[in-house]
Structure formats: C-alpha cells, structure tokens
Amino acid sequence: DMIGLRLICVWFFKNAAFRSSTDVIKLLLNYFPFSHLFSLLKDPEPQIQLETATFLRNLVCKHFDLLLEKIEQPESFLKQILQTLDAFSDEFDELAEEILKILSNIAADPENHQIIMQDSEILDRIKRFLGSSNQKLQIAALWSVCNLTWPTDK
C-alpha cells in the first residue's frame, strides 16, 4: 500500500528531526529533497500532509538556517507554506495549525524575525487566523505574534 509506505516514511523523518542535533538534521536534509517534501504537502491524503507539515515544523525549530542553506530559493519555502495554509479546509484544521506552528518556530529565533516581518502576506495570514472562530488556530497564530514581539538583547 503506497499510502501507508509514504506515511511511514514521512513519520520516520518527522520523528528523526524532533529535537535532533545539527548533524542529524544535516543528514536528514541530504536525504530528503525539498521538491519531494513540497509535493507531500500537496498529497491527496490529509494525514500525509499533516505529517509532512509536522516534519517541517521539527526542521525549522532551531535549524531554520540549515534548511535555508539547502533550498535554492528560500523565498519559495515560505510561498509553499502560505499556499498550503491557503488551501486548508475547515474539516482538516490540524494542517493549518501545524503550518502556523512552523511560522511560530521561525519567529522564535530573533535572527529570523525580519523574514516574517518583511513579508506582508505572512503577517496577513497570521492576522486572519487571530480572528478565526477555531480556538486552536487562534492560539497557534497568537504564538507567532508572541514570538515576533518577544524582547531580545540584540
């Protein structure tokens, strides 16, 4: 069953990336081409989309710089994330929540604040979900705002 195989593979990479060292993240990034990762975000199976988004969330947590080094066009990464966020359905709000957590993890690093602050499309999406009737999506968007406004020593 190809769906099951894809799901297990993404699940493996997601869990391997969780709280991993820089060396493990580099190894994962060498074995998982981004074109394939983005295609999995558009997979017809919602669970594969969700596991892929969680894998991305784990990658950007403390390792966003390594991720950007592997992507030929870093702005394309955020565009793909926004496209996924725009395509979410109300029946599958877990995907939108994971995408908002990706943005929150990027915003958690003071070095990356400008990436989000300079992109009005991202800020508009965060604002949109702050006004959502879904409390989980509101909280996920609020974390992005908290991380973007957290005072730093820099």
N, C-alpha and C positions, 0 to 999 in steps of 0.2 A: 504494500500500500504506500504509494508515493507521498500522500498527505502525511501519514504517520512518520515516514522517514524524514521529510522536511521538518516536521515539528520536533522530532527528537534531536536533529542536528542543530536547529536554532536554540532549543532548550539547552543543549550541551554548551554552546558558545556563550549563551546568556549567563549560565552559572559559572563557567570558567572565567568570565570577565568580572564577576561580582567580587569586589574588594581585592582584586589581584594586584600583584606587583607590576611595576613598569615593564619588566622583562616578559611577563606572561601576556600583558596587553600587546606588546610589540609582536610577540609570536602569533597571537590571535589575528592581529591586523595584517600580518603577512599571509595568512591562510584564508582570509575571508575578503574577497574583492568587493569593493563598495557598490559596483554595478549590481552585483547579485544581492547585496543587502537591501538596496533600494527596491529591487524587484520583489523581494519578500515583503516589503512594507505594503505592496500593492497586491499581494497574493489573494486569491479568491477566498481562502479560508481565514476567517477572522482570528482564530487562535494563533495562526502563524504570524499574522500582522502584529498581534499583541506581544508575542514572544520576541519578535524582531525589534519592536519598539523598546521592550524591556532590556534587550541586549544593548541597544544603542544608549539607553539611559545608563546602564552599567559602564559602558565605554567612556561616556563623557564625564562621568563622575571622577574627578581628579586626573583624567587623562585626555581631556579635550585637545590639548596641544598635539599629542601623538596622533590623534585622529585627523586633525587638520593637516599634519605632515603627509599623510597617506592619500589625501584627497587632492586630485589635480586642480579642482576649482572649489575651494572651501565654501564659497557662497552658494554653490549648488546643494551642499548638505542642508543648509537652513531652508532653502527653497523646497527641497524634498520633504522636509519636516512640516513646513507650512502646508504643502499640498495634501499631506496625509491628514493634518489637522482639519483642513477644509472639507475633506471627503468623508469625515466620520459621520456615522449615523447615530441617532438618539438611542437606538437599540443596543449599540455597542460603545457605550461611553467610556469603557475601560481603556480603549485605544487613545481617545482624546486625553484622558487623564495621564497616560504614560508619556504622550508627546509633550504635554505641559510640564511633566516632571523632567523631561530632557532639557527643556528651556530653563527650568529652575536650577538644574545641576550646572548648566553652562553659566547662569547668572551667579551661582555661588562662588565662583572664582573671580576675585576683583580684577584680574588681568583680562577677563572676558566680558566685563560689563559693557564695554563700548561696542562689542559685536552686536549685542541686543539693543542697546540704547540708540545706536545709529540706524537701526532698521525699523522704520515706522510700521511695516507690515507685521512684524513680530509683536510690537507693542500694541497694535490694534487687536491682534488675536488674544493677547493676554487680557486686554480691557474687555473684549467681548465675553470671555469666559468668567470674568469677575462678576458680570451681570447674569450669568446663567442661573436657571432655576434648579440645576443639579448641584447639590452642595459639595460633592466630591470634586467636580470641575472647578467650582469657586475656590475651594481650598488649594487645589493644585496651582491655579492661577495666582492666588494670593502668595504662595511660596515664591513664585518668580518675583513678585513685587518686593517681598521681604528681602530676598537675596540681592536684588538690584539696589535696594536702598540701605542695605546694611553698611554702617560706617566702617571704613578701613583706615589703616595708619598711613596709607600712601597718599 
